[in-house]
Amino acid sequence: MTQELNSKFLVNTLVIGSETVSNIAIYKDRFENDKTYIYFCLNNSCKLPVTSVPGALQQIEYNVEKSNFNLGF
């Protein structure tokens, strides 16, 4: 999923991930074995997680439309 997201031209977007439990603050209470969640976070707040790249892109696209900025996808 990380590779698929990184293949898109996502301006000012940071894609990070972890395959194990981590003590890093951004991962706190977000890791589950055998499940992949994508969180869209903006201005110190995260939306509910989604489990697919198209779902994540919808969240990103929605926020881009609200800001009148076009990512080109």
mmJSON file of the N, C-alpha and C atoms, coordinates in Angstrom:
{"data_MODEL":{"atom_site":{
"group_PDB":["ATOM","ATOM","ATOM","ATOM","ATOM","ATOM","ATOM","ATOM","ATOM","ATOM","ATOM","ATOM","ATOM","ATOM","ATOM","ATOM","ATOM","ATOM","ATOM","ATOM","ATOM","ATOM","ATOM","ATOM","ATOM","ATOM","ATOM","ATOM","ATOM","ATOM","ATOM","ATOM","ATOM","ATOM","ATOM","ATOM","ATOM","ATOM","ATOM","ATOM","ATOM","ATOM","ATOM","ATOM","ATOM","ATOM","ATOM","ATOM","ATOM","ATOM","ATOM","ATOM","ATOM","ATOM","ATOM","ATOM","ATOM","ATOM","ATOM","ATOM","ATOM","ATOM","ATOM","ATOM","ATOM","ATOM","ATOM","ATOM","ATOM","ATOM","ATOM","ATOM","ATOM","ATOM","ATOM","ATOM","ATOM","ATOM","ATOM","ATOM","ATOM","ATOM","ATOM","ATOM","ATOM","ATOM","ATOM","ATOM","ATOM","ATOM","ATOM","ATOM","ATOM","ATOM","ATOM","ATOM","ATOM","ATOM","ATOM","ATOM","ATOM","ATOM","ATOM","ATOM","ATOM","ATOM","ATOM","ATOM","ATOM","ATOM","ATOM","ATOM","ATOM","ATOM","ATOM","ATOM","ATOM","ATOM","ATOM","ATOM","ATOM","ATOM","ATOM","ATOM","ATOM","ATOM","ATOM","ATOM","ATOM","ATOM","ATOM","ATOM","ATOM","ATOM","ATOM","ATOM","ATOM","ATOM","ATOM","ATOM","ATOM","ATOM","ATOM","ATOM","ATOM","ATOM","ATOM","ATOM","ATOM","ATOM","ATOM","ATOM","ATOM","ATOM","ATOM","ATOM","ATOM","ATOM","ATOM","ATOM","ATOM","ATOM","ATOM","ATOM","ATOM","ATOM","ATOM","ATOM","ATOM","ATOM","ATOM","ATOM","ATOM","ATOM","ATOM","ATOM","ATOM","ATOM","ATOM","ATOM","ATOM","ATOM","ATOM","ATOM","ATOM","ATOM","ATOM","ATOM","ATOM","ATOM","ATOM","ATOM","ATOM","ATOM","ATOM","ATOM","ATOM","ATOM","ATOM","ATOM","ATOM","ATOM","ATOM","ATOM","ATOM","ATOM","ATOM","ATOM","ATOM","ATOM","ATOM","ATOM","ATOM","ATOM","ATOM","ATOM","ATOM","ATOM","ATOM"],
"id":[1,2,3,4,5,6,7,8,9,10,11,12,13,14,15,16,17,18,19,20,21,22,23,24,25,26,27,28,29,30,31,32,33,34,35,36,37,38,39,40,41,42,43,44,45,46,47,48,49,50,51,52,53,54,55,56,57,58,59,60,61,62,63,64,65,66,67,68,69,70,71,72,73,74,75,76,77,78,79,80,81,82,83,84,85,86,87,88,89,90,91,92,93,94,95,96,97,98,99,100,101,102,103,104,105,106,107,108,109,110,111,112,113,114,115,116,117,118,119,120,121,122,123,124,125,126,127,128,129,130,131,132,133,134,135,136,137,138,139,140,141,142,143,144,145,146,147,148,149,150,151,152,153,154,155,156,157,158,159,160,161,162,163,164,165,166,167,168,169,170,171,172,173,174,175,176,177,178,179,180,181,182,183,184,185,186,187,188,189,190,191,192,193,194,195,196,197,198,199,200,201,202,203,204,205,206,207,208,209,210,211,212,213,214,215,216,217,218,219],
"type_symbol":["N","C","C","N","C","C","N","C","C","N","C","C","N","C","C","N","C","C","N","C","C","N","C","C","N","C","C","N","C","C","N","C","C","N","C","C","N","C","C","N","C","C","N","C","C","N","C","C","N","C","C","N","C","C","N","C","C","N","C","C","N","C","C","N","C","C","N","C","C","N","C","C","N","C","C","N","C","C","N","C","C","N","C","C","N","C","C","N","C","C","N","C","C","N","C","C","N","C","C","N","C","C","N","C","C","N","C","C","N","C","C","N","C","C","N","C","C","N","C","C","N","C","C","N","C","C","N","C","C","N","C","C","N","C","C","N","C","C","N","C","C","N","C","C","N","C","C","N","C","C","N","C","C","N","C","C","N","C","C","N","C","C","N","C","C","N","C","C","N","C","C","N","C","C","N","C","C","N","C","C","N","C","C","N","C","C","N","C","C","N","C","C","N","C","C","N","C","C","N","C","C","N","C","C","N","C","C","N","C","C","N","C","C","N","C","C","N","C","C"],
"label_atom_id":["N","CA","C","N","CA","C","N","CA","C","N","CA","C","N","CA","C","N","CA","C","N","CA","C","N","CA","C","N","CA","C","N","CA","C","N","CA","C","N","CA","C","N","CA","C","N","CA","C","N","CA","C","N","CA","C","N","CA","C","N","CA","C","N","CA","C","N","CA","C","N","CA","C","N","CA","C","N","CA","C","N","CA","C","N","CA","C","N","CA","C","N","CA","C","N","CA","C","N","CA","C","N","CA","C","N","CA","C","N","CA","C","N","CA","C","N","CA","C","N","CA","C","N","CA","C","N","CA","C","N","CA","C","N","CA","C","N","CA","C","N","CA","C","N","CA","C","N","CA","C","N","CA","C","N","CA","C","N","CA","C","N","CA","C","N","CA","C","N","CA","C","N","CA","C","N","CA","C","N","CA","C","N","CA","C","N","CA","C","N","CA","C","N","CA","C","N","CA","C","N","CA","C","N","CA","C","N","CA","C","N","CA","C","N","CA","C","N","CA","C","N","CA","C","N","CA","C","N","CA","C","N","CA","C","N","CA","C","N","CA","C","N","CA","C","N","CA","C","N","CA","C","N","CA","C"],
"label_alt_id":[null,null,null,null,null,null,null,null,null,null,null,null,null,null,null,null,null,null,null,null,null,null,null,null,null,null,null,null,null,null,null,null,null,null,null,null,null,null,null,null,null,null,null,null,null,null,null,null,null,null,null,null,null,null,null,null,null,null,null,null,null,null,null,null,null,null,null,null,null,null,null,null,null,null,null,null,null,null,null,null,null,null,null,null,null,null,null,null,null,null,null,null,null,null,null,null,null,null,null,null,null,null,null,null,null,null,null,null,null,null,null,null,null,null,null,null,null,null,null,null,null,null,null,null,null,null,null,null,null,null,null,null,null,null,null,null,null,null,null,null,null,null,null,null,null,null,null,null,null,null,null,null,null,null,null,null,null,null,null,null,null,null,null,null,null,null,null,null,null,null,null,null,null,null,null,null,null,null,null,null,null,null,null,null,null,null,null,null,null,null,null,null,null,null,null,null,null,null,null,null,null,null,null,null,null,null,null,null,null,null,null,null,null,null,null,null,null,null,null],
"label_comp_id":["MET","MET","MET","THR","THR","THR","GLN","GLN","GLN","GLU","GLU","GLU","LEU","LEU","LEU","ASN","ASN","ASN","SER","SER","SER","LYS","LYS","LYS","PHE","PHE","PHE","LEU","LEU","LEU","VAL","VAL","VAL","ASN","ASN","ASN","THR","THR","THR","LEU","LEU","LEU","VAL","VAL","VAL","ILE","ILE","ILE","GLY","GLY","GLY","SER","SER","SER","GLU","GLU","GLU","THR","THR","THR","VAL","VAL","VAL","SER","SER","SER","ASN","ASN","ASN","ILE","ILE","ILE","ALA","ALA","ALA","ILE","ILE","ILE","TYR","TYR","TYR","LYS","LYS","LYS","ASP","ASP","ASP","ARG","ARG","ARG","PHE","PHE","PHE","GLU","GLU","GLU","ASN","ASN","ASN","ASP","ASP","ASP","LYS","LYS","LYS","THR","THR","THR","TYR","TYR","TYR","ILE","ILE","ILE","TYR","TYR","TYR","PHE","PHE","PHE","CYS","CYS","CYS","LEU","LEU","LEU","ASN","ASN","ASN","ASN","ASN","ASN","SER","SER","SER","CYS","CYS","CYS","LYS","LYS","LYS","LEU","LEU","LEU","PRO","PRO","PRO","VAL","VAL","VAL","THR","THR","THR","SER","SER","SER","VAL","VAL","VAL","PRO","PRO","PRO","GLY","GLY","GLY","ALA","ALA","ALA","LEU","LEU","LEU","GLN","GLN","GLN","GLN","GLN","GLN","ILE","ILE","ILE","GLU","GLU","GLU","TYR","TYR","TYR","ASN","ASN","ASN","VAL","VAL","VAL","GLU","GLU","GLU","LYS","LYS","LYS","SER","SER","SER","ASN","ASN","ASN","PHE","PHE","PHE","ASN","ASN","ASN","LEU","LEU","LEU","GLY","GLY","GLY","PHE","PHE","PHE"],
"label_asym_id":["A","A","A","A","A","A","A","A","A","A","A","A","A","A","A","A","A","A","A","A","A","A","A","A","A","A","A","A","A","A","A","A","A","A","A","A","A","A","A","A","A","A","A","A","A","A","A","A","A","A","A","A","A","A","A","A","A","A","A","A","A","A","A","A","A","A","A","A","A","A","A","A","A","A","A","A","A","A","A","A","A","A","A","A","A","A","A","A","A","A","A","A","A","A","A","A","A","A","A","A","A","A","A","A","A","A","A","A","A","A","A","A","A","A","A","A","A","A","A","A","A","A","A","A","A","A","A","A","A","A","A","A","A","A","A","A","A","A","A","A","A","A","A","A","A","A","A","A","A","A","A","A","A","A","A","A","A","A","A","A","A","A","A","A","A","A","A","A","A","A","A","A","A","A","A","A","A","A","A","A","A","A","A","A","A","A","A","A","A","A","A","A","A","A","A","A","A","A","A","A","A","A","A","A","A","A","A","A","A","A","A","A","A","A","A","A","A","A","A"],
"label_entity_id":["1","1","1","1","1","1","1","1","1","1","1","1","1","1","1","1","1","1","1","1","1","1","1","1","1","1","1","1","1","1","1","1","1","1","1","1","1","1","1","1","1","1","1","1","1","1","1","1","1","1","1","1","1","1","1","1","1","1","1","1","1","1","1","1","1","1","1","1","1","1","1","1","1","1","1","1","1","1","1","1","1","1","1","1","1","1","1","1","1","1","1","1","1","1","1","1","1","1","1","1","1","1","1","1","1","1","1","1","1","1","1","1","1","1","1","1","1","1","1","1","1","1","1","1","1","1","1","1","1","1","1","1","1","1","1","1","1","1","1","1","1","1","1","1","1","1","1","1","1","1","1","1","1","1","1","1","1","1","1","1","1","1","1","1","1","1","1","1","1","1","1","1","1","1","1","1","1","1","1","1","1","1","1","1","1","1","1","1","1","1","1","1","1","1","1","1","1","1","1","1","1","1","1","1","1","1","1","1","1","1","1","1","1","1","1","1","1","1","1"],
"label_seq_id":[1,1,1,2,2,2,3,3,3,4,4,4,5,5,5,6,6,6,7,7,7,8,8,8,9,9,9,10,10,10,11,11,11,12,12,12,13,13,13,14,14,14,15,15,15,16,16,16,17,17,17,18,18,18,19,19,19,20,20,20,21,21,21,22,22,22,23,23,23,24,24,24,25,25,25,26,26,26,27,27,27,28,28,28,29,29,29,30,30,30,31,31,31,32,32,32,33,33,33,34,34,34,35,35,35,36,36,36,37,37,37,38,38,38,39,39,39,40,40,40,41,41,41,42,42,42,43,43,43,44,44,44,45,45,45,46,46,46,47,47,47,48,48,48,49,49,49,50,50,50,51,51,51,52,52,52,53,53,53,54,54,54,55,55,55,56,56,56,57,57,57,58,58,58,59,59,59,60,60,60,61,61,61,62,62,62,63,63,63,64,64,64,65,65,65,66,66,66,67,67,67,68,68,68,69,69,69,70,70,70,71,71,71,72,72,72,73,73,73],
"pdbx_PDB_ins_code":[null,null,null,null,null,null,null,null,null,null,null,null,null,null,null,null,null,null,null,null,null,null,null,null,null,null,null,null,null,null,null,null,null,null,null,null,null,null,null,null,null,null,null,null,null,null,null,null,null,null,null,null,null,null,null,null,null,null,null,null,null,null,null,null,null,null,null,null,null,null,null,null,null,null,null,null,null,null,null,null,null,null,null,null,null,null,null,null,null,null,null,null,null,null,null,null,null,null,null,null,null,null,null,null,null,null,null,null,null,null,null,null,null,null,null,null,null,null,null,null,null,null,null,null,null,null,null,null,null,null,null,null,null,null,null,null,null,null,null,null,null,null,null,null,null,null,null,null,null,null,null,null,null,null,null,null,null,null,null,null,null,null,null,null,null,null,null,null,null,null,null,null,null,null,null,null,null,null,null,null,null,null,null,null,null,null,null,null,null,null,null,null,null,null,null,null,null,null,null,null,null,null,null,null,null,null,null,null,null,null,null,null,null,null,null,null,null,null,null],
"Cartn_x":[0.825,0.0,0.87,1.98,2.879,3.413,3.818,4.32,3.24,2.019,0.921,0.652,0.636,0.437,1.599,2.816,3.986,4.046,3.326,3.328,2.44,1.639,0.788,1.557,1.19,1.823,1.046,1.457,0.759,1.584,1.191,1.912,1.786,2.894,2.928,2.321,2.614,2.078,3.232,3.143,4.136,3.481,4.056,3.544,4.56,4.111,4.99,4.267,5.018,4.389,5.274,4.686,5.418,4.857,5.743,5.331,5.377,5.756,5.819,5.317,5.044,4.646,5.8,5.474,6.492,6.091,7.081,6.834,6.801,6.994,6.952,5.531,5.408,4.106,3.08,3.479,2.511,1.896,2.593,2.088,1.35,1.329,0.766,-0.686,-0.947,-2.275,-2.873,-2.032,-2.538,-2.125,-1.351,-0.857,-1.702,-2.069,-2.74,-2.123,-1.822,-1.278,-2.273,-1.785,-2.586,-3.642,-3.528,-4.45,-3.645,-4.112,-3.464,-4.479,-4.132,-4.985,-4.23,-4.948,-4.374,-5.091,-4.294,-4.847,-4.514,-5.507,-5.288,-5.325,-4.204,-4.097,-3.784,-4.415,-4.247,-4.459,-3.558,-3.659,-3.815,-2.943,-2.906,-4.168,-4.903,-6.12,-6.187,-6.562,-6.653,-8.097,-8.431,-9.754,-9.789,-10.962,-11.062,-10.23,-9.614,-8.758,-9.56,-8.896,-9.464,-8.539,-9.018,-8.226,-7.838,-8.015,-7.659,-7.048,-6.216,-5.609,-6.679,-7.663,-8.709,-9.447,-9.673,-10.319,-9.472,-8.177,-7.258,-7.215,-7.166,-7.125,-8.402,-9.533,-10.787,-10.687,-10.12,-9.968,-9.033,-7.951,-6.999,-7.653,-8.332,-8.979,-10.042,-10.815,-11.846,-11.218,-10.104,-9.456,-8.79,-8.331,-7.759,-8.857,-10.033,-11.145,-11.561,-11.589,-11.966,-10.959,-9.702,-8.686,-8.47,-9.235,-9.113,-7.721,-7.109,-5.799,-5.934,-5.369,-5.541,-4.281,-4.394,-3.271,-3.078,-4.073,-3.962,-4.281,-5.093,-5.513,-7.01],
"Cartn_y":[-1.192,0.0,1.257,1.202,2.354,2.646,1.603,1.793,2.36,1.887,2.379,3.859,4.239,5.657,6.502,5.994,6.754,6.886,6.036,6.133,7.286,7.843,8.986,10.273,11.321,12.616,13.333,13.119,13.669,14.816,16.021,17.209,17.391,17.743,18.011,16.867,15.64,14.467,13.592,13.124,12.217,10.862,9.842,8.481,7.71,7.218,6.446,5.176,4.196,2.946,2.156,1.144,0.276,-1.137,-2.123,-3.517,-4.17,-3.394,-3.899,-2.825,-3.228,-2.279,-1.305,-0.037,0.987,1.931,2.489,3.473,4.898,5.065,6.398,6.939,8.194,8.793,8.64,8.815,8.775,7.377,6.336,4.967,4.492,5.275,4.838,4.354,3.14,2.521,2.388,2.279,2.174,0.886,0.054,-1.156,-2.367,-3.158,-4.44,-5.456,-6.637,-7.702,-8.069,-8.359,-8.847,-7.87,-6.6,-5.585,-4.369,-3.72,-2.504,-1.382,-0.321,0.863,2.052,2.915,4.159,5.297,6.165,7.322,8.578,9.41,10.712,11.752,12.421,13.405,14.779,15.783,17.159,18.07,19.017,19.981,19.292,18.34,17.632,16.827,16.426,15.643,14.584,13.35,12.262,11.841,11.559,11.017,9.543,8.945,7.523,6.757,5.651,4.912,4.232,4.067,3.313,2.135,1.162,-0.044,-0.233,0.811,0.688,1.995,1.868,3.057,3.943,3.4,4.28,5.054,4.411,5.103,6.246,6.025,7.076,8.212,7.865,8.9,9.731,9.108,9.871,10.91,10.533,11.491,12.628,12.287,13.31,14.224,13.619,14.392,15.323,14.862,15.69,16.934,16.782,17.926,18.834,18.259,19.075,19.917,19.318,20.066,21.224,21.002,22.064,23.207,22.905,23.959,24.548,24.056,24.519,24.256,23.135,22.768,21.456,21.348,20.179,19.324,18.05,17.14,16.478,16.503,15.928,14.451,13.914,12.517,12.422],
"Cartn_z":[0.0,0.0,0.0,0.704,0.74,-0.652,-1.367,-2.727,-3.635,-3.489,-4.325,-4.042,-2.765,-2.426,-2.93,-2.775,-3.228,-4.74,-5.471,-6.933,-7.419,-6.529,-6.867,-6.601,-7.266,-7.044,-5.939,-4.704,-3.549,-2.966,-3.28,-2.858,-1.343,-0.693,0.748,1.56,1.158,1.832,2.302,3.525,4.084,4.277,3.657,3.786,4.629,5.788,6.669,7.076,7.504,7.904,8.839,9.451,10.349,10.235,10.275,10.22,11.602,12.615,13.988,14.949,16.184,17.22,17.44,17.62,17.795,18.922,19.596,20.648,20.117,18.824,18.222,18.354,18.749,19.063,17.943,16.702,15.596,15.434,15.909,15.8,17.041,18.091,19.374,19.221,19.666,19.649,18.247,17.235,15.858,15.164,15.798,15.149,15.539,14.535,14.752,13.81,14.331,13.487,12.403,11.219,10.091,9.593,9.946,9.442,8.999,7.959,7.488,7.495,8.19,8.259,7.702,7.01,6.494,7.201,7.828,8.525,7.732,7.5,6.865,7.973,8.187,9.266,8.688,9.259,8.814,10.016,10.207,11.309,12.665,12.954,14.239,14.545,13.528,13.717,12.623,13.014,12.034,11.829,10.581,10.259,10.656,10.606,10.875,9.848,10.256,9.328,8.22,7.084,5.966,5.7,4.955,4.713,3.254,2.441,1.029,0.528,-0.484,-1.099,-1.728,-2.47,-3.002,-1.902,-0.769,0.347,0.867,0.965,1.416,0.402,-0.881,-1.916,-1.921,-1.596,-1.494,-0.388,0.755,1.858,1.463,0.795,0.355,-0.674,-1.661,-2.72,-2.151,-1.181,-0.547,0.07,0.746,1.379,0.357,-0.748,-1.816,-2.458,-2.714,-3.308,-2.42,-1.102,-0.169,-0.208,-0.54,-0.554,-1.946,-2.946,-4.338,-4.906,-4.534,-5.035,-5.787,-6.977,-7.821,-7.821,-7.415,-7.436,-8.801,-9.63,-10.952,-11.039,-10.124,-10.274,-10.132],
"occupancy":[1.0,1.0,1.0,1.0,1.0,1.0,1.0,1.0,1.0,1.0,1.0,1.0,1.0,1.0,1.0,1.0,1.0,1.0,1.0,1.0,1.0,1.0,1.0,1.0,1.0,1.0,1.0,1.0,1.0,1.0,1.0,1.0,1.0,1.0,1.0,1.0,1.0,1.0,1.0,1.0,1.0,1.0,1.0,1.0,1.0,1.0,1.0,1.0,1.0,1.0,1.0,1.0,1.0,1.0,1.0,1.0,1.0,1.0,1.0,1.0,1.0,1.0,1.0,1.0,1.0,1.0,1.0,1.0,1.0,1.0,1.0,1.0,1.0,1.0,1.0,1.0,1.0,1.0,1.0,1.0,1.0,1.0,1.0,1.0,1.0,1.0,1.0,1.0,1.0,1.0,1.0,1.0,1.0,1.0,1.0,1.0,1.0,1.0,1.0,1.0,1.0,1.0,1.0,1.0,1.0,1.0,1.0,1.0,1.0,1.0,1.0,1.0,1.0,1.0,1.0,1.0,1.0,1.0,1.0,1.0,1.0,1.0,1.0,1.0,1.0,1.0,1.0,1.0,1.0,1.0,1.0,1.0,1.0,1.0,1.0,1.0,1.0,1.0,1.0,1.0,1.0,1.0,1.0,1.0,1.0,1.0,1.0,1.0,1.0,1.0,1.0,1.0,1.0,1.0,1.0,1.0,1.0,1.0,1.0,1.0,1.0,1.0,1.0,1.0,1.0,1.0,1.0,1.0,1.0,1.0,1.0,1.0,1.0,1.0,1.0,1.0,1.0,1.0,1.0,1.0,1.0,1.0,1.0,1.0,1.0,1.0,1.0,1.0,1.0,1.0,1.0,1.0,1.0,1.0,1.0,1.0,1.0,1.0,1.0,1.0,1.0,1.0,1.0,1.0,1.0,1.0,1.0,1.0,1.0,1.0,1.0,1.0,1.0,1.0,1.0,1.0,1.0,1.0,1.0],
"B_iso_or_equiv":[0.0,0.0,0.0,0.0,0.0,0.0,0.0,0.0,0.0,0.0,0.0,0.0,0.0,0.0,0.0,0.0,0.0,0.0,0.0,0.0,0.0,0.0,0.0,0.0,0.0,0.0,0.0,0.0,0.0,0.0,0.0,0.0,0.0,0.0,0.0,0.0,0.0,0.0,0.0,0.0,0.0,0.0,0.0,0.0,0.0,0.0,0.0,0.0,0.0,0.0,0.0,0.0,0.0,0.0,0.0,0.0,0.0,0.0,0.0,0.0,0.0,0.0,0.0,0.0,0.0,0.0,0.0,0.0,0.0,0.0,0.0,0.0,0.0,0.0,0.0,0.0,0.0,0.0,0.0,0.0,0.0,0.0,0.0,0.0,0.0,0.0,0.0,0.0,0.0,0.0,0.0,0.0,0.0,0.0,0.0,0.0,0.0,0.0,0.0,0.0,0.0,0.0,0.0,0.0,0.0,0.0,0.0,0.0,0.0,0.0,0.0,0.0,0.0,0.0,0.0,0.0,0.0,0.0,0.0,0.0,0.0,0.0,0.0,0.0,0.0,0.0,0.0,0.0,0.0,0.0,0.0,0.0,0.0,0.0,0.0,0.0,0.0,0.0,0.0,0.0,0.0,0.0,0.0,0.0,0.0,0.0,0.0,0.0,0.0,0.0,0.0,0.0,0.0,0.0,0.0,0.0,0.0,0.0,0.0,0.0,0.0,0.0,0.0,0.0,0.0,0.0,0.0,0.0,0.0,0.0,0.0,0.0,0.0,0.0,0.0,0.0,0.0,0.0,0.0,0.0,0.0,0.0,0.0,0.0,0.0,0.0,0.0,0.0,0.0,0.0,0.0,0.0,0.0,0.0,0.0,0.0,0.0,0.0,0.0,0.0,0.0,0.0,0.0,0.0,0.0,0.0,0.0,0.0,0.0,0.0,0.0,0.0,0.0,0.0,0.0,0.0,0.0,0.0,0.0],
"pdbx_formal_charge":[null,null,null,null,null,null,null,null,null,null,null,null,null,null,null,null,null,null,null,null,null,null,null,null,null,null,null,null,null,null,null,null,null,null,null,null,null,null,null,null,null,null,null,null,null,null,null,null,null,null,null,null,null,null,null,null,null,null,null,null,null,null,null,null,null,null,null,null,null,null,null,null,null,null,null,null,null,null,null,null,null,null,null,null,null,null,null,null,null,null,null,null,null,null,null,null,null,null,null,null,null,null,null,null,null,null,null,null,null,null,null,null,null,null,null,null,null,null,null,null,null,null,null,null,null,null,null,null,null,null,null,null,null,null,null,null,null,null,null,null,null,null,null,null,null,null,null,null,null,null,null,null,null,null,null,null,null,null,null,null,null,null,null,null,null,null,null,null,null,null,null,null,null,null,null,null,null,null,null,null,null,null,null,null,null,null,null,null,null,null,null,null,null,null,null,null,null,null,null,null,null,null,null,null,null,null,null,null,null,null,null,null,null,null,null,null,null,null,null],
"auth_seq_id":[1,1,1,2,2,2,3,3,3,4,4,4,5,5,5,6,6,6,7,7,7,8,8,8,9,9,9,10,10,10,11,11,11,12,12,12,13,13,13,14,14,14,15,15,15,16,16,16,17,17,17,18,18,18,19,19,19,20,20,20,21,21,21,22,22,22,23,23,23,24,24,24,25,25,25,26,26,26,27,27,27,28,28,28,29,29,29,30,30,30,31,31,31,32,32,32,33,33,33,34,34,34,35,35,35,36,36,36,37,37,37,38,38,38,39,39,39,40,40,40,41,41,41,42,42,42,43,43,43,44,44,44,45,45,45,46,46,46,47,47,47,48,48,48,49,49,49,50,50,50,51,51,51,52,52,52,53,53,53,54,54,54,55,55,55,56,56,56,57,57,57,58,58,58,59,59,59,60,60,60,61,61,61,62,62,62,63,63,63,64,64,64,65,65,65,66,66,66,67,67,67,68,68,68,69,69,69,70,70,70,71,71,71,72,72,72,73,73,73],
"auth_comp_id":["MET","MET","MET","THR","THR","THR","GLN","GLN","GLN","GLU","GLU","GLU","LEU","LEU","LEU","ASN","ASN","ASN","SER","SER","SER","LYS","LYS","LYS","PHE","PHE","PHE","LEU","LEU","LEU","VAL","VAL","VAL","ASN","ASN","ASN","THR","THR","THR","LEU","LEU","LEU","VAL","VAL","VAL","ILE","ILE","ILE","GLY","GLY","GLY","SER","SER","SER","GLU","GLU","GLU","THR","THR","THR","VAL","VAL","VAL","SER","SER","SER","ASN","ASN","ASN","ILE","ILE","ILE","ALA","ALA","ALA","ILE","ILE","ILE","TYR","TYR","TYR","LYS","LYS","LYS","ASP","ASP","ASP","ARG","ARG","ARG","PHE","PHE","PHE","GLU","GLU","GLU","ASN","ASN","ASN","ASP","ASP","ASP","LYS","LYS","LYS","THR","THR","THR","TYR","TYR","TYR","ILE","ILE","ILE","TYR","TYR","TYR","PHE","PHE","PHE","CYS","CYS","CYS","LEU","LEU","LEU","ASN","ASN","ASN","ASN","ASN","ASN","SER","SER","SER","CYS","CYS","CYS","LYS","LYS","LYS","LEU","LEU","LEU","PRO","PRO","PRO","VAL","VAL","VAL","THR","THR","THR","SER","SER","SER","VAL","VAL","VAL","PRO","PRO","PRO","GLY","GLY","GLY","ALA","ALA","ALA","LEU","LEU","LEU","GLN","GLN","GLN","GLN","GLN","GLN","ILE","ILE","ILE","GLU","GLU","GLU","TYR","TYR","TYR","ASN","ASN","ASN","VAL","VAL","VAL","GLU","GLU","GLU","LYS","LYS","LYS","SER","SER","SER","ASN","ASN","ASN","PHE","PHE","PHE","ASN","ASN","ASN","LEU","LEU","LEU","GLY","GLY","GLY","PHE","PHE","PHE"],
"auth_asym_id":["A","A","A","A","A","A","A","A","A","A","A","A","A","A","A","A","A","A","A","A","A","A","A","A","A","A","A","A","A","A","A","A","A","A","A","A","A","A","A","A","A","A","A","A","A","A","A","A","A","A","A","A","A","A","A","A","A","A","A","A","A","A","A","A","A","A","A","A","A","A","A","A","A","A","A","A","A","A","A","A","A","A","A","A","A","A","A","A","A","A","A","A","A","A","A","A","A","A","A","A","A","A","A","A","A","A","A","A","A","A","A","A","A","A","A","A","A","A","A","A","A","A","A","A","A","A","A","A","A","A","A","A","A","A","A","A","A","A","A","A","A","A","A","A","A","A","A","A","A","A","A","A","A","A","A","A","A","A","A","A","A","A","A","A","A","A","A","A","A","A","A","A","A","A","A","A","A","A","A","A","A","A","A","A","A","A","A","A","A","A","A","A","A","A","A","A","A","A","A","A","A","A","A","A","A","A","A","A","A","A","A","A","A","A","A","A","A","A","A"],
"auth_atom_id":["N","CA","C","N","CA","C","N","CA","C","N","CA","C","N","CA","C","N","CA","C","N","CA","C","N","CA","C","N","CA","C","N","CA","C","N","CA","C","N","CA","C","N","CA","C","N","CA","C","N","CA","C","N","CA","C","N","CA","C","N","CA","C","N","CA","C","N","CA","C","N","CA","C","N","CA","C","N","CA","C","N","CA","C","N","CA","C","N","CA","C","N","CA","C","N","CA","C","N","CA","C","N","CA","C","N","CA","C","N","CA","C","N","CA","C","N","CA","C","N","CA","C","N","CA","C","N","CA","C","N","CA","C","N","CA","C","N","CA","C","N","CA","C","N","CA","C","N","CA","C","N","CA","C","N","CA","C","N","CA","C","N","CA","C","N","CA","C","N","CA","C","N","CA","C","N","CA","C","N","CA","C","N","CA","C","N","CA","C","N","CA","C","N","CA","C","N","CA","C","N","CA","C","N","CA","C","N","CA","C","N","CA","C","N","CA","C","N","CA","C","N","CA","C","N","CA","C","N","CA","C","N","CA","C","N","CA","C","N","CA","C","N","CA","C","N","CA","C","N","CA","C","N","CA","C"],
"pdbx_PDB_model_num":[1,1,1,1,1,1,1,1,1,1,1,1,1,1,1,1,1,1,1,1,1,1,1,1,1,1,1,1,1,1,1,1,1,1,1,1,1,1,1,1,1,1,1,1,1,1,1,1,1,1,1,1,1,1,1,1,1,1,1,1,1,1,1,1,1,1,1,1,1,1,1,1,1,1,1,1,1,1,1,1,1,1,1,1,1,1,1,1,1,1,1,1,1,1,1,1,1,1,1,1,1,1,1,1,1,1,1,1,1,1,1,1,1,1,1,1,1,1,1,1,1,1,1,1,1,1,1,1,1,1,1,1,1,1,1,1,1,1,1,1,1,1,1,1,1,1,1,1,1,1,1,1,1,1,1,1,1,1,1,1,1,1,1,1,1,1,1,1,1,1,1,1,1,1,1,1,1,1,1,1,1,1,1,1,1,1,1,1,1,1,1,1,1,1,1,1,1,1,1,1,1,1,1,1,1,1,1,1,1,1,1,1,1,1,1,1,1,1,1]
}}}
